[in-house]
């Protein structure tokens, strides 16, 4: 049983069409994955921005000064050191 050239060419064309369809489907799947990761990246970026703003707020001198005023911490308040014997022994 001999295969003619036309049969071989038709077989190759069908094979190439199948490969083309498979590549097209794989491209659609990869496009969906890219879309998913882009949305994840956008949400992580937004979360990062919010975290940075929270850190900047905590490091802010204005916020620290307002917190000190709220706690009634003045300019001349003396710190208490636990290394002193009267604080270490609870006297």
GIRA-V843174 format. One record per residue. N is the residue number from 1. PSI is psi as a letter, one per 40 degrees, with the letter a starting at -180 (NA if undefined). D_CENTER is the distance of its C-alpha to the mean C-alpha in Angstrom with 2 decimals. Layout:
# GIRA-V843174
n=N psi=PSI d_center=D_CENTER
n=N psi=PSI d_center=D_CENTER
This chain:
# GIRA-V843174
n=1 psi=h d_center=62.49
n=2 psi=i d_center=61.37
n=3 psi=h d_center=58.30
n=4 psi=i d_center=58.96
n=5 psi=d d_center=56.82
n=6 psi=d d_center=55.96
n=7 psi=d d_center=54.62
n=8 psi=d d_center=52.50
n=9 psi=d d_center=51.10
n=10 psi=d d_center=50.35
n=11 psi=d d_center=48.60
n=12 psi=d d_center=46.46
n=13 psi=d d_center=45.59
n=14 psi=d d_center=44.61
n=15 psi=d d_center=42.50
n=16 psi=d d_center=40.75
n=17 psi=d d_center=40.15
n=18 psi=d d_center=38.59
n=19 psi=d d_center=36.32
n=20 psi=d d_center=35.38
n=21 psi=d d_center=34.53
n=22 psi=d d_center=32.42
n=23 psi=d d_center=30.46
n=24 psi=d d_center=30.06
n=25 psi=d d_center=28.73
n=26 psi=d d_center=26.27
n=27 psi=d d_center=25.10
n=28 psi=d d_center=24.57
n=29 psi=d d_center=22.50
n=30 psi=d d_center=20.32
n=31 psi=d d_center=20.02
n=32 psi=d d_center=18.83
n=33 psi=d d_center=16.16
n=34 psi=d d_center=15.05
n=35 psi=d d_center=15.09
n=36 psi=d d_center=13.02
n=37 psi=d d_center=10.22
n=38 psi=d d_center=10.62
n=39 psi=d d_center=10.33
n=40 psi=d d_center=7.16
n=41 psi=d d_center=5.78
n=42 psi=d d_center=7.87
n=43 psi=d d_center=6.93
n=44 psi=d d_center=3.35
n=45 psi=d d_center=5.81
n=46 psi=d d_center=8.36
n=47 psi=d d_center=7.20
n=48 psi=d d_center=6.95
n=49 psi=d d_center=10.28
n=50 psi=d d_center=11.74
n=51 psi=d d_center=11.20
n=52 psi=d d_center=12.78
n=53 psi=d d_center=15.53
n=54 psi=d d_center=16.24
n=55 psi=d d_center=16.63
n=56 psi=d d_center=18.81
n=57 psi=d d_center=20.81
n=58 psi=d d_center=21.47
n=59 psi=e d_center=22.55
n=60 psi=h d_center=24.67
n=61 psi=d d_center=28.39
n=62 psi=d d_center=29.35
n=63 psi=d d_center=27.42
n=64 psi=d d_center=28.92
n=65 psi=d d_center=32.34
n=66 psi=d d_center=32.17
n=67 psi=d d_center=31.17
n=68 psi=d d_center=34.06
n=69 psi=d d_center=36.41
n=70 psi=d d_center=35.35
n=71 psi=e d_center=36.07
n=72 psi=f d_center=39.32
n=73 psi=h d_center=38.54
n=74 psi=a d_center=40.94
n=75 psi=d d_center=41.67
n=76 psi=e d_center=44.25
n=77 psi=h d_center=42.79
n=78 psi=h d_center=43.42
n=79 psi=i d_center=40.90
n=80 psi=h d_center=42.05
n=81 psi=h d_center=41.80
n=82 psi=e d_center=41.98
n=83 psi=e d_center=43.89
n=84 psi=i d_center=46.99
n=85 psi=d d_center=49.38
n=86 psi=d d_center=49.89
n=87 psi=d d_center=46.19
n=88 psi=d d_center=45.81
n=89 psi=e d_center=48.81
n=90 psi=f d_center=48.01
n=91 psi=NA d_center=51.29
